[in-house]
Amino acid sequence: LGLKYTSASSATTMIGIEPFMVVFMGYFFFKNKTSKMDWVLGALTFIGVLIVAWSSQQDHSINLFGCFLVIVST
């Protein structure tokens, strides 16, 4: 459903945020221990994906709703 609203290349970029989501979910829901480096690198990944998504939205090749759906699916 996410690919209906956004391009395949942007969906691939959104899937790149999956490692951060695994760390985030593991920490908050399963109480796994994480290092500060995990959080720093995860935040950089998240910021990078947001920059790509936001800058590409101006030429209408990426839809933020579609990107959201792809992230939720991971």
PDB file of N, CA, C and O in Angstrom:
ATOM      1  N   LEU A   1       0.829  -1.194   0.000  1.00  0.00           N
ATOM      2  CA  LEU A   1       0.000   0.000   0.000  1.00  0.00           C
ATOM      3  C   LEU A   1       0.872   1.257   0.000  1.00  0.00           C
ATOM      4  O   LEU A   1       0.528   2.269  -0.610  1.00  0.00           O
ATOM      5  N   GLY A   2       2.005   1.170   0.696  1.00  0.00           N
ATOM      6  CA  GLY A   2       2.905   2.323   0.721  1.00  0.00           C
ATOM      7  C   GLY A   2       3.471   2.643  -0.645  1.00  0.00           C
ATOM      8  O   GLY A   2       3.680   3.809  -0.977  1.00  0.00           O
ATOM      9  N   LEU A   3       3.725   1.601  -1.450  1.00  0.00           N
ATOM     10  CA  LEU A   3       4.262   1.814  -2.795  1.00  0.00           C
ATOM     11  C   LEU A   3       3.235   2.441  -3.725  1.00  0.00           C
ATOM     12  O   LEU A   3       3.594   2.986  -4.769  1.00  0.00           O
ATOM     13  N   LYS A   4       1.970   2.369  -3.360  1.00  0.00           N
ATOM     14  CA  LYS A   4       0.932   3.024  -4.158  1.00  0.00           C
ATOM     15  C   LYS A   4       1.075   4.545  -4.067  1.00  0.00           C
ATOM     16  O   LYS A   4       0.723   5.262  -5.004  1.00  0.00           O
ATOM     17  N   TYR A   5       1.589   5.029  -2.945  1.00  0.00           N
ATOM     18  CA  TYR A   5       1.681   6.470  -2.708  1.00  0.00           C
ATOM     19  C   TYR A   5       3.085   7.043  -2.897  1.00  0.00           C
ATOM     20  O   TYR A   5       3.237   8.260  -3.001  1.00  0.00           O
ATOM     21  N   THR A   6       4.096   6.208  -2.941  1.00  0.00           N
ATOM     22  CA  THR A   6       5.460   6.710  -3.072  1.00  0.00           C
ATOM     23  C   THR A   6       6.246   5.812  -4.019  1.00  0.00           C
ATOM     24  O   THR A   6       5.778   4.738  -4.399  1.00  0.00           O
ATOM     25  N   SER A   7       7.424   6.248  -4.392  1.00  0.00           N
ATOM     26  CA  SER A   7       8.226   5.485  -5.351  1.00  0.00           C
ATOM     27  C   SER A   7       8.973   4.346  -4.667  1.00  0.00           C
ATOM     28  O   SER A   7       9.132   4.338  -3.446  1.00  0.00           O
ATOM     29  N   ALA A   8       9.426   3.395  -5.460  1.00  0.00           N
ATOM     30  CA  ALA A   8      10.175   2.256  -4.920  1.00  0.00           C
ATOM     31  C   ALA A   8      11.509   2.704  -4.340  1.00  0.00           C
ATOM     32  O   ALA A   8      11.961   2.152  -3.336  1.00  0.00           O
ATOM     33  N   SER A   9      12.142   3.689  -4.952  1.00  0.00           N
ATOM     34  CA  SER A   9      13.429   4.164  -4.426  1.00  0.00           C
ATOM     35  C   SER A   9      13.266   4.821  -3.062  1.00  0.00           C
ATOM     36  O   SER A   9      14.122   4.659  -2.192  1.00  0.00           O
ATOM     37  N   SER A  10      12.186   5.554  -2.867  1.00  0.00           N
ATOM     38  CA  SER A  10      11.971   6.158  -1.549  1.00  0.00           C
ATOM     39  C   SER A  10      11.594   5.098  -0.527  1.00  0.00           C
ATOM     40  O   SER A  10      11.944   5.223   0.647  1.00  0.00           O
ATOM     41  N   ALA A  11      10.886   4.053  -0.951  1.00  0.00           N
ATOM     42  CA  ALA A  11      10.558   2.963  -0.033  1.00  0.00           C
ATOM     43  C   ALA A  11      11.823   2.252   0.427  1.00  0.00           C
ATOM     44  O   ALA A  11      11.929   1.852   1.586  1.00  0.00           O
ATOM     45  N   THR A  12      12.781   2.095  -0.479  1.00  0.00           N
ATOM     46  CA  THR A  12      14.060   1.489  -0.119  1.00  0.00           C
ATOM     47  C   THR A  12      14.787   2.345   0.904  1.00  0.00           C
ATOM     48  O   THR A  12      15.398   1.821   1.836  1.00  0.00           O
ATOM     49  N   THR A  13      14.725   3.645   0.737  1.00  0.00           N
ATOM     50  CA  THR A  13      15.337   4.555   1.706  1.00  0.00           C
ATOM     51  C   THR A  13      14.665   4.420   3.068  1.00  0.00           C
ATOM     52  O   THR A  13      15.340   4.416   4.097  1.00  0.00           O
ATOM     53  N   MET A  14      13.360   4.313   3.076  1.00  0.00           N
ATOM     54  CA  MET A  14      12.633   4.173   4.339  1.00  0.00           C
ATOM     55  C   MET A  14      12.982   2.856   5.036  1.00  0.00           C
ATOM     56  O   MET A  14      13.043   2.796   6.264  1.00  0.00           O
ATOM     57  N   ILE A  15      13.209   1.814   4.257  1.00  0.00           N
ATOM     58  CA  ILE A  15      13.581   0.531   4.851  1.00  0.00           C
ATOM     59  C   ILE A  15      14.955   0.639   5.520  1.00  0.00           C
ATOM     60  O   ILE A  15      15.277  -0.136   6.420  1.00  0.00           O
ATOM     61  N   GLY A  16      15.757   1.603   5.072  1.00  0.00           N
ATOM     62  CA  GLY A  16      17.053   1.833   5.699  1.00  0.00           C
ATOM     63  C   GLY A  16      16.953   2.276   7.146  1.00  0.00           C
ATOM     64  O   GLY A  16      17.931   2.191   7.888  1.00  0.00           O
ATOM     65  N   ILE A  17      15.798   2.741   7.551  1.00  0.00           N
ATOM     66  CA  ILE A  17      15.599   3.179   8.939  1.00  0.00           C
ATOM     67  C   ILE A  17      15.245   1.996   9.851  1.00  0.00           C
ATOM     68  O   ILE A  17      15.163   2.153  11.069  1.00  0.00           O
ATOM     69  N   GLU A  18      15.040   0.837   9.269  1.00  0.00           N
ATOM     70  CA  GLU A  18      14.648  -0.338  10.047  1.00  0.00           C
ATOM     71  C   GLU A  18      15.616  -0.687  11.179  1.00  0.00           C
ATOM     72  O   GLU A  18      15.149  -1.027  12.266  1.00  0.00           O
ATOM     73  N   PRO A  19      16.949  -0.622  10.986  1.00  0.00           N
ATOM     74  CA  PRO A  19      17.838  -0.939  12.125  1.00  0.00           C
ATOM     75  C   PRO A  19      17.601  -0.034  13.332  1.00  0.00           C
ATOM     76  O   PRO A  19      17.666  -0.497  14.471  1.00  0.00           O
ATOM     77  N   PHE A  20      17.331   1.231  13.100  1.00  0.00           N
ATOM     78  CA  PHE A  20      17.042   2.130  14.213  1.00  0.00           C
ATOM     79  C   PHE A  20      15.739   1.731  14.892  1.00  0.00           C
ATOM     80  O   PHE A  20      15.635   1.781  16.118  1.00  0.00           O
ATOM     81  N   MET A  21      14.756   1.340  14.111  1.00  0.00           N
ATOM     82  CA  MET A  21      13.483   0.936  14.691  1.00  0.00           C
ATOM     83  C   MET A  21      13.640  -0.317  15.551  1.00  0.00           C
ATOM     84  O   MET A  21      12.972  -0.450  16.577  1.00  0.00           O
ATOM     85  N   VAL A  22      14.515  -1.233  15.141  1.00  0.00           N
ATOM     86  CA  VAL A  22      14.760  -2.448  15.920  1.00  0.00           C
ATOM     87  C   VAL A  22      15.377  -2.082  17.266  1.00  0.00           C
ATOM     88  O   VAL A  22      14.974  -2.619  18.297  1.00  0.00           O
ATOM     89  N   VAL A  23      16.346  -1.176  17.265  1.00  0.00           N
ATOM     90  CA  VAL A  23      16.971  -0.731  18.519  1.00  0.00           C
ATOM     91  C   VAL A  23      15.945  -0.024  19.397  1.00  0.00           C
ATOM     92  O   VAL A  23      15.878  -0.268  20.602  1.00  0.00           O
ATOM     93  N   PHE A  24      15.148   0.849  18.792  1.00  0.00           N
ATOM     94  CA  PHE A  24      14.137   1.615  19.516  1.00  0.00           C
ATOM     95  C   PHE A  24      13.106   0.686  20.162  1.00  0.00           C
ATOM     96  O   PHE A  24      12.814   0.812  21.352  1.00  0.00           O
ATOM     97  N   MET A  25      12.567  -0.231  19.390  1.00  0.00           N
ATOM     98  CA  MET A  25      11.553  -1.156  19.918  1.00  0.00           C
ATOM     99  C   MET A  25      12.151  -2.089  20.971  1.00  0.00           C
ATOM    100  O   MET A  25      11.513  -2.373  21.985  1.00  0.00           O
ATOM    101  N   GLY A  26      13.369  -2.565  20.734  1.00  0.00           N
ATOM    102  CA  GLY A  26      14.012  -3.446  21.707  1.00  0.00           C
ATOM    103  C   GLY A  26      14.250  -2.761  23.036  1.00  0.00           C
ATOM    104  O   GLY A  26      14.086  -3.363  24.097  1.00  0.00           O
ATOM    105  N   TYR A  27      14.639  -1.497  22.970  1.00  0.00           N
ATOM    106  CA  TYR A  27      14.919  -0.757  24.203  1.00  0.00           C
ATOM    107  C   TYR A  27      13.635  -0.478  24.990  1.00  0.00           C
ATOM    108  O   TYR A  27      13.572  -0.735  26.192  1.00  0.00           O
ATOM    109  N   PHE A  28      12.625   0.043  24.315  1.00  0.00           N
ATOM    110  CA  PHE A  28      11.426   0.484  25.023  1.00  0.00           C
ATOM    111  C   PHE A  28      10.443  -0.639  25.351  1.00  0.00           C
ATOM    112  O   PHE A  28       9.749  -0.568  26.366  1.00  0.00           O
ATOM    113  N   PHE A  29      10.372  -1.661  24.521  1.00  0.00           N
ATOM    114  CA  PHE A  29       9.386  -2.705  24.768  1.00  0.00           C
ATOM    115  C   PHE A  29       9.966  -3.965  25.401  1.00  0.00           C
ATOM    116  O   PHE A  29       9.273  -4.652  26.153  1.00  0.00           O
ATOM    117  N   PHE A  30      11.233  -4.279  25.107  1.00  0.00           N
ATOM    118  CA  PHE A  30      11.831  -5.506  25.616  1.00  0.00           C
ATOM    119  C   PHE A  30      12.965  -5.260  26.594  1.00  0.00           C
ATOM    120  O   PHE A  30      13.598  -6.206  27.064  1.00  0.00           O
ATOM    121  N   LYS A  31      13.228  -3.987  26.906  1.00  0.00           N
ATOM    122  CA  LYS A  31      14.244  -3.584  27.892  1.00  0.00           C
ATOM    123  C   LYS A  31      15.641  -4.103  27.551  1.00  0.00           C
ATOM    124  O   LYS A  31      16.417  -4.429  28.449  1.00  0.00           O
ATOM    125  N   ASN A  32      15.965  -4.182  26.248  1.00  0.00           N
ATOM    126  CA  ASN A  32      17.325  -4.558  25.835  1.00  0.00           C
ATOM    127  C   ASN A  32      18.275  -3.400  26.104  1.00  0.00           C
ATOM    128  O   ASN A  32      17.909  -2.236  25.943  1.00  0.00           O
ATOM    129  N   LYS A  33      19.479  -3.721  26.508  1.00  0.00           N
ATOM    130  CA  LYS A  33      20.479  -2.683  26.751  1.00  0.00           C
ATOM    131  C   LYS A  33      21.067  -2.230  25.419  1.00  0.00           C
ATOM    132  O   LYS A  33      21.372  -3.041  24.544  1.00  0.00           O
ATOM    133  N   THR A  34      21.216  -0.928  25.291  1.00  0.00           N
ATOM    134  CA  THR A  34      21.803  -0.351  24.078  1.00  0.00           C
ATOM    135  C   THR A  34      22.899   0.625  24.485  1.00  0.00           C
ATOM    136  O   THR A  34      22.860   1.224  25.560  1.00  0.00           O
ATOM    137  N   SER A  35      23.861   0.764  23.611  1.00  0.00           N
ATOM    138  CA  SER A  35      24.949   1.700  23.884  1.00  0.00           C
ATOM    139  C   SER A  35      24.582   3.083  23.356  1.00  0.00           C
ATOM    140  O   SER A  35      23.647   3.238  22.570  1.00  0.00           O
ATOM    141  N   LYS A  36      25.324   4.064  23.796  1.00  0.00           N
ATOM    142  CA  LYS A  36      25.098   5.430  23.321  1.00  0.00           C
ATOM    143  C   LYS A  36      25.370   5.530  21.823  1.00  0.00           C
ATOM    144  O   LYS A  36      24.733   6.313  21.119  1.00  0.00           O
ATOM    145  N   MET A  37      26.317   4.734  21.346  1.00  0.00           N
ATOM    146  CA  MET A  37      26.646   4.749  19.924  1.00  0.00           C
ATOM    147  C   MET A  37      25.457   4.258  19.087  1.00  0.00           C
ATOM    148  O   MET A  37      25.226   4.766  17.989  1.00  0.00           O
ATOM    149  N   ASP A  38      24.706   3.282  19.592  1.00  0.00           N
ATOM    150  CA  ASP A  38      23.502   2.820  18.891  1.00  0.00           C
ATOM    151  C   ASP A  38      22.508   3.961  18.706  1.00  0.00           C
ATOM    152  O   ASP A  38      21.925   4.125  17.634  1.00  0.00           O
ATOM    153  N   TRP A  39      22.322   4.749  19.766  1.00  0.00           N
ATOM    154  CA  TRP A  39      21.375   5.864  19.693  1.00  0.00           C
ATOM    155  C   TRP A  39      21.870   6.973  18.775  1.00  0.00           C
ATOM    156  O   TRP A  39      21.088   7.547  18.017  1.00  0.00           O
ATOM    157  N   VAL A  40      23.158   7.278  18.839  1.00  0.00           N
ATOM    158  CA  VAL A  40      23.717   8.346  17.999  1.00  0.00           C
ATOM    159  C   VAL A  40      23.623   7.972  16.527  1.00  0.00           C
ATOM    160  O   VAL A  40      23.165   8.766  15.706  1.00  0.00           O
ATOM    161  N   LEU A  41      24.056   6.763  16.197  1.00  0.00           N
ATOM    162  CA  LEU A  41      24.010   6.339  14.803  1.00  0.00           C
ATOM    163  C   LEU A  41      22.577   6.152  14.314  1.00  0.00           C
ATOM    164  O   LEU A  41      22.277   6.428  13.152  1.00  0.00           O
ATOM    165  N   GLY A  42      21.707   5.696  15.176  1.00  0.00           N
ATOM    166  CA  GLY A  42      20.301   5.582  14.815  1.00  0.00           C
ATOM    167  C   GLY A  42      19.668   6.934  14.549  1.00  0.00           C
ATOM    168  O   GLY A  42      18.887   7.084  13.609  1.00  0.00           O
ATOM    169  N   ALA A  43      20.001   7.923  15.376  1.00  0.00           N
ATOM    170  CA  ALA A  43      19.476   9.268  15.175  1.00  0.00           C
ATOM    171  C   ALA A  43      19.998   9.864  13.869  1.00  0.00           C
ATOM    172  O   ALA A  43      19.251  10.530  13.153  1.00  0.00           O
ATOM    173  N   LEU A  44      21.271   9.631  13.553  1.00  0.00           N
ATOM    174  CA  LEU A  44      21.817  10.122  12.289  1.00  0.00           C
ATOM    175  C   LEU A  44      21.124   9.473  11.098  1.00  0.00           C
ATOM    176  O   LEU A  44      20.847  10.135  10.098  1.00  0.00           O
ATOM    177  N   THR A  45      20.848   8.192  11.204  1.00  0.00           N
ATOM    178  CA  THR A  45      20.119   7.505  10.146  1.00  0.00           C
ATOM    179  C   THR A  45      18.737   8.106   9.969  1.00  0.00           C
ATOM    180  O   THR A  45      18.310   8.375   8.847  1.00  0.00           O
ATOM    181  N   PHE A  46      18.043   8.315  11.072  1.00  0.00           N
ATOM    182  CA  PHE A  46      16.695   8.876  11.028  1.00  0.00           C
ATOM    183  C   PHE A  46      16.707  10.279  10.421  1.00  0.00           C
ATOM    184  O   PHE A  46      15.848  10.603   9.601  1.00  0.00           O
ATOM    185  N   ILE A  47      17.658  11.101  10.811  1.00  0.00           N
ATOM    186  CA  ILE A  47      17.768  12.460  10.273  1.00  0.00           C
ATOM    187  C   ILE A  47      18.068  12.415   8.775  1.00  0.00           C
ATOM    188  O   ILE A  47      17.501  13.188   8.003  1.00  0.00           O
ATOM    189  N   GLY A  48      18.953  11.517   8.366  1.00  0.00           N
ATOM    190  CA  GLY A  48      19.282  11.389   6.946  1.00  0.00           C
ATOM    191  C   GLY A  48      18.082  10.985   6.110  1.00  0.00           C
ATOM    192  O   GLY A  48      17.862  11.528   5.027  1.00  0.00           O
ATOM    193  N   VAL A  49      17.309  10.038   6.606  1.00  0.00           N
ATOM    194  CA  VAL A  49      16.113   9.612   5.875  1.00  0.00           C
ATOM    195  C   VAL A  49      15.101  10.746   5.807  1.00  0.00           C
ATOM    196  O   VAL A  49      14.475  10.947   4.766  1.00  0.00           O
ATOM    197  N   LEU A  50      14.926  11.490   6.891  1.00  0.00           N
ATOM    198  CA  LEU A  50      14.007  12.622   6.870  1.00  0.00           C
ATOM    199  C   LEU A  50      14.443  13.692   5.876  1.00  0.00           C
ATOM    200  O   LEU A  50      13.604  14.271   5.186  1.00  0.00           O
ATOM    201  N   ILE A  51      15.734  13.958   5.795  1.00  0.00           N
ATOM    202  CA  ILE A  51      16.241  14.947   4.844  1.00  0.00           C
ATOM    203  C   ILE A  51      15.963  14.510   3.409  1.00  0.00           C
ATOM    204  O   ILE A  51      15.522  15.312   2.586  1.00  0.00           O
ATOM    205  N   VAL A  52      16.218  13.251   3.116  1.00  0.00           N
ATOM    206  CA  VAL A  52      15.966  12.740   1.763  1.00  0.00           C
ATOM    207  C   VAL A  52      14.480  12.823   1.438  1.00  0.00           C
ATOM    208  O   VAL A  52      14.102  13.266   0.353  1.00  0.00           O
ATOM    209  N   ALA A  53      13.643  12.399   2.371  1.00  0.00           N
ATOM    210  CA  ALA A  53      12.203  12.404   2.130  1.00  0.00           C
ATOM    211  C   ALA A  53      11.673  13.828   1.989  1.00  0.00           C
ATOM    212  O   ALA A  53      10.858  14.101   1.108  1.00  0.00           O
ATOM    213  N   TRP A  54      12.122  14.721   2.839  1.00  0.00           N
ATOM    214  CA  TRP A  54      11.617  16.096   2.812  1.00  0.00           C
ATOM    215  C   TRP A  54      12.081  16.834   1.559  1.00  0.00           C
ATOM    216  O   TRP A  54      11.299  17.566   0.953  1.00  0.00           O
ATOM    217  N   SER A  55      13.336  16.653   1.164  1.00  0.00           N
ATOM    218  CA  SER A  55      13.842  17.366  -0.018  1.00  0.00           C
ATOM    219  C   SER A  55      13.225  16.817  -1.300  1.00  0.00           C
ATOM    220  O   SER A  55      13.045  17.563  -2.262  1.00  0.00           O
ATOM    221  N   SER A  56      12.902  15.538  -1.330  1.00  0.00           N
ATOM    222  CA  SER A  56      12.299  14.955  -2.526  1.00  0.00           C
ATOM    223  C   SER A  56      10.812  15.237  -2.607  1.00  0.00           C
ATOM    224  O   SER A  56      10.213  15.074  -3.670  1.00  0.00           O
ATOM    225  N   GLN A  57      10.207  15.655  -1.513  1.00  0.00           N
ATOM    226  CA  GLN A  57       8.784  15.961  -1.536  1.00  0.00           C
ATOM    227  C   GLN A  57       8.505  17.202  -2.381  1.00  0.00           C
ATOM    228  O   GLN A  57       7.398  17.363  -2.895  1.00  0.00           O
ATOM    229  N   GLN A  58       9.487  18.071  -2.527  1.00  0.00           N
ATOM    230  CA  GLN A  58       9.283  19.303  -3.279  1.00  0.00           C
ATOM    231  C   GLN A  58       9.042  19.043  -4.758  1.00  0.00           C
ATOM    232  O   GLN A  58       8.311  19.800  -5.397  1.00  0.00           O
ATOM    233  N   ASP A  59       9.636  17.995  -5.320  1.00  0.00           N
ATOM    234  CA  ASP A  59       9.393  17.674  -6.724  1.00  0.00           C
ATOM    235  C   ASP A  59       8.313  16.604  -6.876  1.00  0.00           C
ATOM    236  O   ASP A  59       8.118  16.072  -7.969  1.00  0.00           O
ATOM    237  N   HIS A  60       7.617  16.289  -5.796  1.00  0.00           N
ATOM    238  CA  HIS A  60       6.461  15.395  -5.770  1.00  0.00           C
ATOM    239  C   HIS A  60       6.776  13.969  -6.191  1.00  0.00           C
ATOM    240  O   HIS A  60       5.876  13.250  -6.627  1.00  0.00           O
ATOM    241  N   SER A  61       8.037  13.537  -6.074  1.00  0.00           N
ATOM    242  CA  SER A  61       8.355  12.145  -6.373  1.00  0.00           C
ATOM    243  C   SER A  61       8.181  11.273  -5.136  1.00  0.00           C
ATOM    244  O   SER A  61       8.074  10.051  -5.248  1.00  0.00           O
ATOM    245  N   ILE A  62       8.150  11.889  -3.959  1.00  0.00           N
ATOM    246  CA  ILE A  62       7.972  11.156  -2.708  1.00  0.00           C
ATOM    247  C   ILE A  62       6.790  11.739  -1.956  1.00  0.00           C
ATOM    248  O   ILE A  62       6.665  12.956  -1.814  1.00  0.00           O
ATOM    249  N   ASN A  63       5.937  10.870  -1.483  1.00  0.00           N
ATOM    250  CA  ASN A  63       4.796  11.263  -0.684  1.00  0.00           C
ATOM    251  C   ASN A  63       5.078  10.838   0.749  1.00  0.00           C
ATOM    252  O   ASN A  63       5.369   9.668   0.996  1.00  0.00           O
ATOM    253  N   LEU A  64       4.998  11.762   1.697  1.00  0.00           N
ATOM    254  CA  LEU A  64       5.321  11.431   3.091  1.00  0.00           C
ATOM    255  C   LEU A  64       4.355  10.409   3.672  1.00  0.00           C
ATOM    256  O   LEU A  64       4.746   9.617   4.529  1.00  0.00           O
ATOM    257  N   PHE A  65       3.102  10.409   3.227  1.00  0.00           N
ATOM    258  CA  PHE A  65       2.146   9.408   3.701  1.00  0.00           C
ATOM    259  C   PHE A  65       2.575   8.011   3.253  1.00  0.00           C
ATOM    260  O   PHE A  65       2.500   7.058   4.028  1.00  0.00           O
ATOM    261  N   GLY A  66       3.022   7.892   2.009  1.00  0.00           N
ATOM    262  CA  GLY A  66       3.515   6.612   1.514  1.00  0.00           C
ATOM    263  C   GLY A  66       4.744   6.157   2.273  1.00  0.00           C
ATOM    264  O   GLY A  66       4.879   4.977   2.600  1.00  0.00           O
ATOM    265  N   CYS A  67       5.643   7.092   2.555  1.00  0.00           N
ATOM    266  CA  CYS A  67       6.841   6.761   3.339  1.00  0.00           C
ATOM    267  C   CYS A  67       6.467   6.295   4.748  1.00  0.00           C
ATOM    268  O   CYS A  67       7.059   5.358   5.284  1.00  0.00           O
ATOM    269  N   PHE A  68       5.485   6.958   5.329  1.00  0.00           N
ATOM    270  CA  PHE A  68       5.008   6.562   6.648  1.00  0.00           C
ATOM    271  C   PHE A  68       4.474   5.135   6.621  1.00  0.00           C
ATOM    272  O   PHE A  68       4.765   4.345   7.519  1.00  0.00           O
ATOM    273  N   LEU A  69       3.703   4.805   5.603  1.00  0.00           N
ATOM    274  CA  LEU A  69       3.166   3.450   5.497  1.00  0.00           C
ATOM    275  C   LEU A  69       4.262   2.407   5.354  1.00  0.00           C
ATOM    276  O   LEU A  69       4.162   1.314   5.912  1.00  0.00           O
ATOM    277  N   VAL A  70       5.307   2.743   4.609  1.00  0.00           N
ATOM    278  CA  VAL A  70       6.423   1.803   4.437  1.00  0.00           C
ATOM    279  C   VAL A  70       7.154   1.604   5.763  1.00  0.00           C
ATOM    280  O   VAL A  70       7.524   0.481   6.103  1.00  0.00           O
ATOM    281  N   ILE A  71       7.365   2.693   6.518  1.00  0.00           N
ATOM    282  CA  ILE A  71       8.037   2.590   7.814  1.00  0.00           C
ATOM    283  C   ILE A  71       7.209   1.753   8.778  1.00  0.00           C
ATOM    284  O   ILE A  71       7.748   0.905   9.489  1.00  0.00           O
ATOM    285  N   VAL A  72       5.901   1.989   8.806  1.00  0.00           N
ATOM    286  CA  VAL A  72       5.028   1.231   9.700  1.00  0.00           C
ATOM    287  C   VAL A  72       5.054  -0.258   9.351  1.00  0.00           C
ATOM    288  O   VAL A  72       4.946  -1.105  10.237  1.00  0.00           O
ATOM    289  N   SER A  73       5.196  -0.573   8.080  1.00  0.00           N
ATOM    290  CA  SER A  73       5.199  -1.971   7.677  1.00  0.00           C
ATOM    291  C   SER A  73       6.454  -2.714   8.146  1.00  0.00           C
ATOM    292  O   SER A  73       6.428  -3.937   8.287  1.00  0.00           O
ATOM    293  N   THR A  74       7.555  -1.985   8.390  1.00  0.00           N
ATOM    294  CA  THR A  74       8.763  -2.655   8.838  1.00  0.00           C
ATOM    295  C   THR A  74       8.671  -2.954  10.316  1.00  0.00           C
ATOM    296  O   THR A  74       9.600  -3.523  10.890  1.00  0.00           O
TER     297      THR A  74
END
